[in-house]
Amino acid sequence: MARESDSALALRILAWLEDPTRCDDYEGLAKIADAWATPLCAGEYLYGIEPHRQTLAHHSVDIVMIDLLRAGGVTQWMKIAGMAEAFNRPVASHLLPEIHVHLIAAVSNGLVVEYMPWTWRLFENPPILEKGEIVVPTGAGLGLKFAPDLFDKYGVG
């Protein structure tokens, strides 16, 4: 009988349970987190810093998912990541991997960049994947250049 390798078995394990209830049901999320052995990840639907503070204060999440646009930008994203670190919680990104790759790399509790390359066609040089990991661009700013025909193709007036 063939035995499944440890690496193949690891691929079948659920990494986390995401958003099992309303995003603002902090006590409900905490009850699920307590009852469930698999880590609970939530936060992508939260706007600003305060709701993230509530999830951390209520011990509602094991992994904090931060959406750059809903958080209020890079500065607010970094503040939420800092709060998560104070609670010994890792952070995961939501969408926009070409920007989140920098943010996850910049914090000590960065766990994973959600890979959704929906906007990559907007860029001449989107971040590339190597061995399943996104390579952090090294150019100025975010290291991104808009696609040369972007404004001709989609420009207004």
Accessible surface in RSA format (square Angstrom, percent):
REM  Atomic radii and reference values for relative SASA: ProtOr
REM  Chains: A
REM  Algorithm: Lee & Richards
REM  Probe-radius: 1.40
REM  Slices: 20
REM RES _ NUM      All-atoms   Total-Side   Main-Chain    Non-polar    All polar
REM                ABS   REL    ABS   REL    ABS   REL    ABS   REL    ABS   REL
RES MET A   1   240.19 124.4 151.88 100.5  88.31 210.3 130.57 111.0 109.61 145.2
RES ALA A   2   100.83  92.7  67.60 104.3  33.23  75.6  77.88 109.7  22.95  60.8
RES ARG A   3   213.19  89.5 181.03  92.3  32.16  76.6  72.95  99.7 140.23  85.0
RES GLU A   4    78.72  45.2  55.48  42.0  23.23  55.3  40.40  78.1  38.32  31.3
RES SER A   5    61.78  52.2  48.48  64.7  13.29  30.6  51.22 109.1  10.55  14.8
RES ASP A   6   110.46  77.4 100.71 100.2   9.75  23.1  38.99  91.8  71.47  71.3
RES SER A   7    81.13  68.6  71.29  95.1   9.84  22.7  53.68 114.3  27.45  38.5
RES ALA A   8    37.32  34.3  33.00  50.9   4.32   9.8  35.29  49.7   2.04   5.4
RES LEU A   9    80.75  45.0  80.75  57.8   0.00   0.0  80.75  56.7   0.00   0.0
RES ALA A  10    59.23  54.5  45.70  70.5  13.53  30.8  46.75  65.8  12.48  33.1
RES LEU A  11   156.85  87.4 126.90  90.8  29.96  75.3 129.76  91.1  27.09  72.9
RES ARG A  12   170.18  71.5 134.61  68.6  35.57  84.7  59.94  81.9 110.24  66.8
RES ILE A  13   119.53  68.0 100.90  75.2  18.63  44.9 105.33  75.9  14.20  38.5
RES LEU A  14   100.42  55.9  85.83  61.4  14.59  36.7  90.39  63.5  10.03  27.0
RES ALA A  15    72.54  66.7  53.50  82.6  19.04  43.3  63.17  89.0   9.38  24.8
RES TRP A  16    53.12  21.3  44.85  21.7   8.27  19.4  37.52  20.0  15.59  25.3
RES LEU A  17    48.92  27.2  47.96  34.3   0.96   2.4  48.92  34.4   0.00   0.0
RES GLU A  18    66.04  37.9  46.65  35.3  19.39  46.2  18.97  36.7  47.07  38.4
RES ASP A  19    38.37  26.9  19.29  19.2  19.08  45.1  15.60  36.7  22.77  22.7
RES PRO A  20    48.93  35.7   9.88   9.0  39.05 141.9  20.38  16.8  28.55 177.4
RES THR A  21    45.18  32.1  25.27  25.6  19.91  47.5  19.21  25.8  25.97  39.3
RES ARG A  22   160.07  67.2 147.51  75.2  12.56  29.9  80.14 109.5  79.93  48.4
RES CYS A  23    38.16  28.9  30.76  34.3   7.41  17.4   4.65  11.8  33.51  36.1
RES ASP A  24    75.38  52.8  64.17  63.9  11.21  26.5  19.97  47.0  55.41  55.3
RES ASP A  25    39.38  27.6  36.62  36.4   2.76   6.5   4.41  10.4  34.96  34.9
RES TYR A  26    41.12  19.2  39.03  22.2   2.09   5.4  27.85  20.9  13.27  16.4
RES GLU A  27   114.03  65.5 111.25  84.2   2.78   6.6  37.11  71.8  76.92  62.8
RES GLY A  28    16.57  20.4   0.00   N/A  16.57  20.4  15.03  41.3   1.53   3.4
RES LEU A  29     0.73   0.4   0.73   0.5   0.00   0.0   0.73   0.5   0.00   0.0
RES ALA A  30    16.17  14.9  16.17  25.0   0.00   0.0  16.17  22.8   0.00   0.0
RES LYS A  31   151.86  74.1 145.27  89.1   6.58  15.7  91.21  82.1  60.64  64.6
RES ILE A  32    51.82  29.5  48.64  36.2   3.18   7.7  51.81  37.3   0.01   0.0
RES ALA A  33    15.14  13.9   4.44   6.9  10.70  24.3   4.61   6.5  10.54  27.9
RES ASP A  34   127.54  89.3  92.15  91.7  35.39  83.7  30.08  70.8  97.46  97.2
RES ALA A  35    91.63  84.3  50.99  78.7  40.64  92.5  61.73  86.9  29.90  79.2
RES TRP A  36   113.99  45.7 103.44  50.1  10.55  24.8 105.48  56.2   8.52  13.8
RES ALA A  37   112.48 103.4  68.30 105.4  44.18 100.5  80.01 112.7  32.47  86.0
RES THR A  38    26.95  19.2  22.30  22.6   4.65  11.1   4.22   5.7  22.73  34.4
RES PRO A  39    51.94  37.9  48.53  44.2   3.41  12.4  51.94  42.9   0.00   0.0
RES LEU A  40     0.00   0.0   0.00   0.0   0.00   0.0   0.00   0.0   0.00   0.0
RES CYS A  41     0.00   0.0   0.00   0.0   0.00   0.0   0.00   0.0   0.00   0.0
RES ALA A  42     3.62   3.3   2.16   3.3   1.46   3.3   2.16   3.0   1.46   3.9
RES GLY A  43     1.34   1.7   0.00   N/A   1.34   1.7   0.65   1.8   0.69   1.5
RES GLU A  44    10.91   6.3  10.91   8.3   0.00   0.0   0.11   0.2  10.80   8.8
RES TYR A  45   108.81  50.8 102.45  58.3   6.36  16.5  62.73  47.1  46.08  56.8
RES LEU A  46     7.44   4.1   5.59   4.0   1.85   4.6   6.62   4.6   0.82   2.2
RES TYR A  47   147.16  68.7 135.72  77.2  11.44  29.8 104.71  78.7  42.45  52.3
RES GLY A  48    22.80  28.1   0.00   N/A  22.80  28.1  21.52  59.1   1.28   2.9
RES ILE A  49    47.39  27.0  42.87  31.9   4.52  10.9  42.87  30.9   4.52  12.3
RES GLU A  50    86.64  49.7  83.13  62.9   3.51   8.4  59.87 115.8  26.77  21.9
RES PRO A  51    29.26  21.3  28.65  26.1   0.61   2.2  29.26  24.2   0.00   0.0
RES HIS A  52     0.99   0.5   0.99   0.7   0.00   0.0   0.00   0.0   0.99   1.2
RES ARG A  53   101.97  42.8 101.90  51.9   0.07   0.2  39.73  54.3  62.24  37.7
RES GLN A  54    40.91  22.9  40.91  29.9   0.00   0.0   8.46  18.0  32.44  24.6
RES THR A  55     2.42   1.7   2.39   2.4   0.02   0.1   0.98   1.3   1.43   2.2
RES LEU A  56     2.40   1.3   0.79   0.6   1.61   4.0   1.87   1.3   0.53   1.4
RES ALA A  57    47.34  43.5  25.98  40.1  21.36  48.6  28.88  40.7  18.46  48.9
RES HIS A  58    61.13  33.4  48.61  33.8  12.52  32.0  36.44  37.6  24.69  28.7
RES HIS A  59   105.02  57.4  99.25  69.0   5.76  14.7  70.37  72.5  34.65  40.3
RES SER A  60     0.00   0.0   0.00   0.0   0.00   0.0   0.00   0.0   0.00   0.0
RES VAL A  61     1.62   1.1   0.42   0.4   1.20   2.9   0.71   0.6   0.91   2.5
RES ASP A  62    47.28  33.1  43.66  43.5   3.62   8.6  13.62  32.0  33.67  33.6
RES ILE A  63    11.20   6.4  11.20   8.3   0.00   0.0  11.20   8.1   0.00   0.0
RES VAL A  64     0.44   0.3   0.44   0.4   0.00   0.0   0.44   0.4   0.00   0.0
RES MET A  65     2.64   1.4   2.64   1.7   0.00   0.0   2.52   2.1   0.12   0.2
RES ILE A  66     0.00   0.0   0.00   0.0   0.00   0.0   0.00   0.0   0.00   0.0
RES ASP A  67     9.31   6.5   8.18   8.1   1.13   2.7   0.07   0.2   9.24   9.2
RES LEU A  68    10.42   5.8   9.95   7.1   0.47   1.2   9.95   7.0   0.47   1.3
RES LEU A  69   133.07  74.1 109.60  78.4  23.47  59.0 112.30  78.9  20.78  55.9
RES ARG A  70    63.18  26.5  57.73  29.4   5.45  13.0   8.03  11.0  55.15  33.4
RES ALA A  71     1.63   1.5   0.15   0.2   1.48   3.4   0.25   0.3   1.38   3.7
RES GLY A  72    53.83  66.4   0.00   N/A  53.83  66.4  28.84  79.1  24.98  56.0
RES GLY A  73    26.16  32.3   0.00   N/A  26.16  32.3  24.79  68.0   1.38   3.1
RES VAL A  74    74.34  48.9  69.39  62.8   4.95  11.9  69.39  60.3   4.95  13.4
RES THR A  75    88.59  63.0  83.03  84.2   5.56  13.3  51.01  68.5  37.58  56.8
RES GLN A  76    51.14  28.6  51.14  37.4   0.00   0.0  11.53  24.5  39.60  30.0
RES TRP A  77     0.00   0.0   0.00   0.0   0.00   0.0   0.00   0.0   0.00   0.0
RES MET A  78    71.28  36.9  63.90  42.3   7.38  17.6  63.53  54.0   7.75  10.3
RES LYS A  79   110.43  53.9  99.67  61.2  10.77  25.6  62.71  56.4  47.72  50.8
RES ILE A  80     0.00   0.0   0.00   0.0   0.00   0.0   0.00   0.0   0.00   0.0
RES ALA A  81     0.64   0.6   0.30   0.5   0.34   0.8   0.51   0.7   0.12   0.3
RES GLY A  82    36.32  44.8   0.00   N/A  36.32  44.8  28.80  79.0   7.52  16.8
RES MET A  83    42.05  21.8  37.48  24.8   4.57  10.9  31.19  26.5  10.86  14.4
RES ALA A  84     0.00   0.0   0.00   0.0   0.00   0.0   0.00   0.0   0.00   0.0
RES GLU A  85    92.58  53.2  82.45  62.4  10.13  24.1  24.95  48.3  67.63  55.2
RES ALA A  86    88.29  81.2  43.85  67.7  44.44 101.1  56.14  79.1  32.15  85.2
RES PHE A  87    72.67  36.4  60.07  37.2  12.60  32.8  66.88  40.6   5.78  16.5
RES ASN A  88   132.32  91.2 117.82 113.9  14.49  34.9  29.00  69.8 103.32  99.9
RES ARG A  89    53.41  22.4  51.96  26.5   1.44   3.4   2.98   4.1  50.43  30.6
RES PRO A  90    41.69  30.4  40.46  36.9   1.23   4.5  41.00  33.8   0.70   4.3
RES VAL A  91     0.00   0.0   0.00   0.0   0.00   0.0   0.00   0.0   0.00   0.0
RES ALA A  92     0.22   0.2   0.22   0.3   0.00   0.0   0.22   0.3   0.00   0.0
RES SER A  93     0.18   0.2   0.00   0.0   0.18   0.4   0.00   0.0   0.18   0.3
RES HIS A  94    17.58   9.6  16.85  11.7   0.73   1.9   6.38   6.6  11.19  13.0
RES LEU A  95    47.50  26.5  47.50  34.0   0.00   0.0  47.50  33.4   0.00   0.0
RES LEU A  96    34.10  19.0  30.61  21.9   3.49   8.8  31.10  21.8   3.00   8.1
RES PRO A  97     0.33   0.2   0.33   0.3   0.00   0.0   0.33   0.3   0.00   0.0
RES GLU A  98     1.91   1.1   1.91   1.4   0.00   0.0   0.15   0.3   1.76   1.4
RES ILE A  99    35.33  20.1  35.33  26.3   0.00   0.0  35.33  25.4   0.00   0.0
RES HIS A 100     0.05   0.0   0.05   0.0   0.00   0.0   0.05   0.1   0.00   0.0
RES VAL A 101     4.60   3.0   3.82   3.5   0.79   1.9   3.82   3.3   0.79   2.1
RES HIS A 102    34.49  18.9  29.37  20.4   5.12  13.1  17.84  18.4  16.65  19.4
RES LEU A 103    11.50   6.4  11.50   8.2   0.00   0.0  11.50   8.1   0.00   0.0
RES ILE A 104    17.78  10.1  14.62  10.9   3.16   7.6  14.62  10.5   3.16   8.6
RES ALA A 105    66.06  60.7  26.21  40.4  39.85  90.7  37.21  52.4  28.85  76.4
RES ALA A 106    68.14  62.6  29.50  45.5  38.63  87.9  41.07  57.8  27.07  71.7
RES VAL A 107    23.29  15.3  10.78   9.8  12.51  30.1  15.06  13.1   8.23  22.3
RES SER A 108   101.46  85.7  51.36  68.5  50.09 115.4  59.58 126.9  41.88  58.7
RES ASN A 109    22.12  15.3  13.52  13.1   8.59  20.7  20.62  49.6   1.50   1.4
RES GLY A 110    28.26  34.9   0.00   N/A  28.26  34.9   0.24   0.7  28.02  62.8
RES LEU A 111    90.11  50.2  63.57  45.5  26.54  66.7  65.02  45.7  25.09  67.5
RES VAL A 112    60.40  39.7  56.33  51.0   4.06   9.8  60.40  52.5   0.00   0.0
RES VAL A 113    25.55  16.8  13.76  12.5  11.78  28.4  13.76  12.0  11.78  32.0
RES GLU A 114    39.47  22.7  33.08  25.0   6.40  15.2  21.06  40.7  18.42  15.0
RES TYR A 115   101.20  47.2  83.69  47.6  17.51  45.6  62.05  46.6  39.16  48.3
RES MET A 116    63.73  33.0  61.00  40.4   2.73   6.5  48.10  40.9  15.64  20.7
RES PRO A 117    49.57  36.1  37.13  33.9  12.43  45.2  37.24  30.7  12.33  76.6
RES TRP A 118   156.74  62.9 143.66  69.5  13.08  30.7 127.50  68.0  29.24  47.4
RES THR A 119    43.93  31.2  42.54  43.1   1.39   3.3  42.90  57.6   1.03   1.6
RES TRP A 120    32.01  12.8  30.36  14.7   1.65   3.9  30.65  16.3   1.36   2.2
RES ARG A 121   181.38  76.2 154.79  78.9  26.58  63.3  67.74  92.6 113.64  68.9
RES LEU A 122    56.55  31.5  56.55  40.5   0.00   0.0  56.55  39.7   0.00   0.0
RES PHE A 123    29.68  14.8  20.37  12.6   9.31  24.2  20.37  12.3   9.31  26.7
RES GLU A 124    99.22  57.0  69.18  52.3  30.04  71.5  29.49  57.0  69.73  56.9
RES ASN A 125    56.23  38.8  46.49  44.9   9.74  23.5  33.88  81.5  22.35  21.6
RES PRO A 126    34.87  25.4  30.25  27.6   4.63  16.8  30.25  25.0   4.63  28.7
RES PRO A 127     4.60   3.4   0.00   0.0   4.60  16.7   4.33   3.6   0.28   1.7
RES ILE A 128   100.72  57.3  97.47  72.6   3.25   7.8 100.18  72.1   0.54   1.5
RES LEU A 129    78.67  43.8  52.51  37.6  26.16  65.8  52.55  36.9  26.12  70.3
RES GLU A 130    99.90  57.4  91.00  68.8   8.90  21.2  33.08  64.0  66.82  54.6
RES LYS A 131   211.37 103.1 164.90 101.2  46.47 110.6 125.96 113.4  85.41  91.0
RES GLY A 132    73.97  91.2   0.00   N/A  73.97  91.2  35.86  98.4  38.11  85.3
RES GLU A 133   126.76  72.8 122.71  92.8   4.05   9.6  39.66  76.7  87.10  71.1
RES ILE A 134    27.21  15.5   8.34   6.2  18.86  45.5   8.34   6.0  18.86  51.2
RES VAL A 135    59.88  39.4  53.95  48.8   5.94  14.3  58.80  51.1   1.08   2.9
RES VAL A 136    58.28  38.4  50.48  45.7   7.80  18.8  50.48  43.9   7.80  21.2
RES PRO A 137    26.02  19.0   9.02   8.2  17.00  61.8  19.58  16.2   6.45  40.1
RES THR A 138   138.21  98.3 102.94 104.4  35.27  84.0  74.97 100.7  63.24  95.6
RES GLY A 139    43.33  53.4   0.00   N/A  43.33  53.4  31.48  86.4  11.85  26.5
RES ALA A 140   102.61  94.3  68.90 106.3  33.71  76.7  81.91 115.3  20.71  54.9
RES GLY A 141    76.94  94.9   0.00   N/A  76.94  94.9  44.56 122.3  32.37  72.5
RES LEU A 142    72.04  40.1  66.61  47.7   5.43  13.6  66.61  46.8   5.43  14.6
RES GLY A 143     8.26  10.2   0.00   N/A   8.26  10.2   4.50  12.3   3.76   8.4
RES LEU A 144    38.93  21.7  11.22   8.0  27.71  69.7  11.30   7.9  27.63  74.3
RES LYS A 145   131.52  64.2 126.34  77.5   5.18  12.3  76.88  69.2  54.64  58.2
RES PHE A 146   115.71  57.9 101.43  62.8  14.28  37.2 101.43  61.5  14.28  40.9
RES ALA A 147    13.17  12.1  11.13  17.2   2.03   4.6  11.13  15.7   2.03   5.4
RES PRO A 148   109.32  79.7  76.86  70.1  32.46 118.0  88.27  72.9  21.05 130.8
RES ASP A 149    77.21  54.1  75.67  75.3   1.54   3.6  34.56  81.3  42.65  42.5
RES LEU A 150    16.78   9.3  15.65  11.2   1.12   2.8  16.66  11.7   0.11   0.3
RES PHE A 151   131.79  65.9 124.80  77.3   6.98  18.2 125.57  76.1   6.21  17.8
RES ASP A 152   133.52  93.5  98.83  98.4  34.69  82.0  33.03  77.7 100.50 100.2
RES LYS A 153   137.61  67.1 103.48  63.5  34.13  81.3  63.88  57.5  73.73  78.5
RES TYR A 154   119.21  55.7  95.20  54.2  24.01  62.5  87.57  65.8  31.63  39.0
RES GLY A 155    48.51  59.8   0.00   N/A  48.51  59.8  22.29  61.2  26.22  58.7
RES VAL A 156   156.21 102.8 119.00 107.7  37.21  89.7 123.11 107.0  33.10  89.8
RES GLY A 157   123.39 152.2   0.00   N/A 123.39 152.2  63.44 174.1  59.95 134.3
END  Absolute sums over single chains surface
CHAIN  1 A     9669.8       7454.3       2215.5       5975.9       3693.9
END  Absolute sums over all chains
TOTAL          9669.8       7454.3       2215.5       5975.9       3693.9
